Amino acid sequence: MHVIDADSTTPVIRELTYKIDEDRCTLRWLWPDGVQAVYIQRAPADGQEQEAPSLSSLKLYTKNEYKANNGYHERIDKIGRLSYTVYASLNTDEGITLVHQPDGRNRILMSTGKARIYYSIRQSSGWFKRYKTVQIQVTTEVPLAKDVLCYVKKQGGSPVNKEDGTVYPFVESFVAGKTILPIIEVGKDDYIRLFFTDGRHYGQVYELIPE
């Protein structure tokens, strides 16, 4: 399988649109003349389109299937932002050739909702101790990479944002479901709160909810 860049003579995908109905997504587009099949790639929308996509990440879809089904339909089984890229497929002397469109008109981004992340912070201290123990519990609907969240420690009150204290990363990723982290020891006047490491980016995908 080969990939070529589109030019003024290359057939290209146009007017790619999507519609989500509950857990079902429908893609539609205008087929260029002479193209009888496309390859469709679905991926998390956390990076740029691959200029040389792997065959295992692509799904063949023919024009006849498109006409019979009035579009391309797929069940949405993930929460977050997804990208779909539709590549026009050509038969050339080199075999199957995909058309990469630098203008991005064959790629579309969509949001299937935010995954919820619940967290609680339990603390315990004695009357005459200088330190207290803190245990963080995280419950998430989807697996999380360790760099999605961090916790912030502040003396004298609860931090209001990531910059309002000392930032600590997590050392392991989170599995879907409940994770109870090891107990940590902090000063008696210290307070801890969880934040996204990048609120602008991860806030589009996840919802962080204190319990």
N, C-alpha and C positions, 0 to 999 in steps of 0.2 A: 504494500500500500504506500502510495506517494502523496505528498502534499505540495500544492502549488499556490502561489499568491494570485488573487484575482486581478485581472486587468480589464481594459475596455472591451475585450473580445470574449471574456470568460463568462459563462452563465453563473449567476449568483442568486442567492436566496434574498427575497425582498418581503417587506411588510410582515415580519414575524411578530405574532401576538400570542398572548396566553389568557386563559380563563381558569379560575379555580372554583370548583363547586364541591364544598365539603372536603373530602379527601381525594378528589379526582381533578387532575389537571389536563387541560386541552390546549394543544399548540396548533396554530394554523399559520400558513405562509403562502406566498405566491411562488409557484413552481416556474423556473426558467424553461424556455423552450429546449427540447432535446434531452432534458434530464428525467430519467425514469426512476431514480432511487436517490435517497439521501442517507447519511449517517448522522445519528443524533447522539450527542454527549451530554450527560447530566453530571454536574459536579457541585460541591459546595462553593458558594460565591465568596470565597475568601482570597482570591488571587486572580491573576490574569488568565485569559484563555490560552491553552497550550497550542503552540504553533505546529507541533508534531504530536498529536494525540495518539495514545496507544490503542491498538485494535481492541483490547479487552474492555476499554472504556466506552466503546461505540456500539450503537444499535442500528442495524440496517432497517430501513423503512421504505417501502416502494410507493410509487405514485398510485398504483392500483389499490393498495391498502388504504392510502390516504383518502381516495375517492369513496371507497366502500364505507369507511368509518367517519367521513366528514371531518377529517383532522387526525391528529395524533393524540392518543389518550394514554395517561399513565396515572397509577395510584400514587399519591404522595404519602410516603411512610416516614418522612423526616420533618423535624421542626427546625425552622431557621431560614436562611437565605440560600437559594439555589440558583444556578445558572444552567441554561440549556443552550447548546450550540448546534445548529443544523448545517451540515456540510453538504453541498451539492457533490454528487458522485459522478465521475466521468470514466468511461472506458477508453484508455489510451494504449499505445504500444507498450508502455511500462506496466500495464495492468490497471487496477482500480486506483483512481486518482481523486483526492479530495481537494476542494477549493477552499482555501483559507481567505477570509475576507478581512483585510486590515481595517476597514471602516467599522467593523463590529455589528453590522446590520443583521447578521445571521446568529447573533447571540443576544439572549434576553435574560434579565435578572428578575427574580420573584421572591417574595417573602411568604412563607407558609405559617407565620406566627412565631412568637417568641417562646423559647423554652424557659420554664420557670425554675429558678434556683432559690430554695429556701435555706436559711441558715439561722442558727441560734448560738448564743454564747453564754455558757454557764460559768459562774465564778463562785469561789468559796474562799473565805479567809477567817482567821481567828482574831480575837480581840487584841491580843498583844503581839501579833506577828507583823513583820515589816513587809511581807510578801503575801500574795494571794495566788491561788491556782485558777486557771482558765481552761475551759474545754470548748472547742468549736465543733459544731455538728452541721454538716452540709447535706441537703437532700436535693438532688437534681433529676430532672426528667430525662436528661441525655448525658452521655459521657462528656467530661470536660478536660481539656488540656490543662496542665498545671499552671500555665502562664495566663489563664483567663482571669483568675482571681488573685487577690493579695489581701493581707490584713494589715491594718494600720494601728499603731499603738500611740496613745497620747496621755500625757500626765495631766491630771486635774479635771478631765471631762472627756466625753465621747467625741472622737474626731468627726468632723462634718464633711470632709472630702479626703481624697487620697493624699493631698499635699499637707493636710492638717495633722502631721505627726510623723512617726518613723514607719517606713514601709517595709514589710517582710513578705517575701515570696513563699509560695507553697513548693514543696520539694517533690511531690508526687501528683499525678493526674487523678481525677475523680471518676469513679465508675457511676453509671446510672443507679439511682437509689440513694440510700442513706450511708454517709461516711462519718464516723466519729473519730476525730483527730486526737492524737496523744495530748495529754495534759501539759500545759506550759505554765511557767511561773513568772509572774510580773510583779512590779511594785504595787503596794497597797493602793496608791492613788492613780494607777494606770488604768486606762480603758481601751478596749479593742473593738474594732468594727471592720467588716468586710467591704471591699470595693472591687470594681473591675480594674484591671491594670490599664485598660484603654477604654474609657467609658463611651467615647464617641463610636468606636468600632463595635465593641461587644454589646453595647446597649441596644444595638439594632437587632441582635440575635437572641439575647437572653434578658430575662427580667429577674432582678435580684431582690428577694423579699425577706426581710427579717421576721422571725417568728417570736 
